Amino acid sequence: MRQKKYILPESEIPTAWYNIQAIMPNKPLPILNPKSRAVLKPEDLYPIFCEECAKQELDQTNEWIPIPEAVREQYAAYRSTPLVRAYELEEALGTPAHIYFKNEGISPSGSHKLNSAIAQAYYAKQQGITNITTETGAGQWGGSLSYAAKKFGIECAVYMVKTSFNQKPYRRSIMQTFGAAITPSPSMSTRAGKDILTVNPNDPGSLGCAISEAVELALTTPNCKYAVGSVMNHVCLHQTVIGLEAEKQMAMAGEYPDIVIACFGGGSNFCGTAFPFMRHTILEGKKTRFIAAEPTSCPKLTRGKFEYDYGDEAGLTPLLPMFTLGHNFKPASIHAGGLRYHGAGVILSQLMKDGYMEAQDFPQTETFKAGILFARTEGIIPAPESCHAIACAINEAKKCKESGEAKTILFNLSGHGFVDMGSYDKYLSGEMFDYKLTDEELQQYIASADALNK
Ligand SMILES: *Cc1c(COP(=O)(O)O)cnc(C)c1O
């Protein structure tokens, strides 16, 4: 019988995360203090983040960062996640390509985000922190942090983007089940929220705005730190457990990927999947294509600009050198809530600039079509975010059919879609629409970042 699923024995689960900063030919540009423009030091991040995370954020020398024992114990509850050969999908497409996917949807929170939530909650506990706060879009990150905080005995407060709060009530219940307190954002509980609601009382919210609210709470509450679900270097670091496992699992299958694909919100599941493989490209000249799959309506990598910008809408974060659509970008209300973010991680932005990776964009109806084919062939209903990676993998597999090349494609299935059936309903009943930004709108949004680079 053909082997379909690859699982690692516990002794093979990674004991260190991979820090690609240590080997990058061009290091990322420095992160800057928004007021003084001074290069940021770890201490500058201590008011917001746990100290260990702040150090990891700016570490450009240590290639391997040990995974603490207590974190590995929590990982053991669901890792390794399976690597699966998608034979049925290959057959449905009639492609000679070998398609593999890494299934992060089996985690207790249903997505890859738990990999970093566990690490951040652990470091907070270590440091004597009692309260942790964050934002969440689709609710995946909030659910992950709620669970991780509970595991380490910390209180968790989550600002949830208002559109998602209304569209995805079950994600809210999941967070409450795990014991977190949830506030829809924008809210009147912070200055950042009040400012936005005063201009537009019906503001649907955005990740940028929710970040502003959570950071403000962390800065104004004693013994409270902010935890972040994507974009930042330390988050991408924690996610490398995905690619490190996948590398070993691909070896079990006797393969090495020609193409590595992940969907793209701020970059954490992409970086986590790609970087362990990309190290062989940088160090040994291996030829692998790395493709970030983003929504057409939020095209930071395909149409954004590389320059300094804020990570949040209110301009509370340091200035990050990254591909951005401008910090006041207002994304369309697409169903892949976790991809509605204006910027991209600093490390991958540099790697993108240096030609180590590429990006493609997909309209949401195409992604749901892909997700449904995947569900019918592989038996897993994917998260709307993950549907972008599937659409991209299908695209590449179809190209293989045309050219007759049997390429090996690996994509990350970042999460399952059981709590996203409302979105599937919309697609299935023909009530889902695509959004595209005009060049004019794009230029207007990017101007908010341009202003910071004068
Ligand atoms: C949050 C999320 C994403 C996007 O975030 P990245 O940091 O870009 O990985 C993708 N898929 C799922 C299931 C998510 O929850």
PDBQT file of the ligand as one rigid body, heavy atoms in Angstrom, charges set to zero:
ROOT
HETATM    1  C1  LIG A 501      -3.274  33.716  11.179  1.00  0.00    +0.000 C 
HETATM    2  C2  LIG A 501      -3.371  32.678  10.191  1.00  0.00    +0.000 A 
HETATM    3  C3  LIG A 501      -2.677  32.781   8.972  1.00  0.00    +0.000 A 
HETATM    4  C4  LIG A 501      -1.858  33.972   8.582  1.00  0.00    +0.000 C 
HETATM    5  O1  LIG A 501      -0.834  34.343   9.450  1.00  0.00    +0.000 OA
HETATM    6  P1  LIG A 501       0.692  34.181   9.082  1.00  0.00    +0.000 P 
HETATM    7  O2  LIG A 501       1.404  34.834  10.198  1.00  0.00    +0.000 OA
HETATM    8  O3  LIG A 501       0.937  34.847   7.767  1.00  0.00    +0.000 OA
HETATM    9  O4  LIG A 501       0.967  32.737   9.026  1.00  0.00    +0.000 OA
HETATM   10  C5  LIG A 501      -2.758  31.727   8.099  1.00  0.00    +0.000 A 
HETATM   11  N1  LIG A 501      -3.512  30.647   8.353  1.00  0.00    +0.000 NA
HETATM   12  C6  LIG A 501      -4.204  30.511   9.502  1.00  0.00    +0.000 A 
HETATM   13  C7  LIG A 501      -5.021  29.287   9.715  1.00  0.00    +0.000 C 
HETATM   14  C8  LIG A 501      -4.150  31.519  10.440  1.00  0.00    +0.000 A 
HETATM   15  O5  LIG A 501      -4.829  31.388  11.572  1.00  0.00    +0.000 OA
ENDROOT
TORSDOF 0
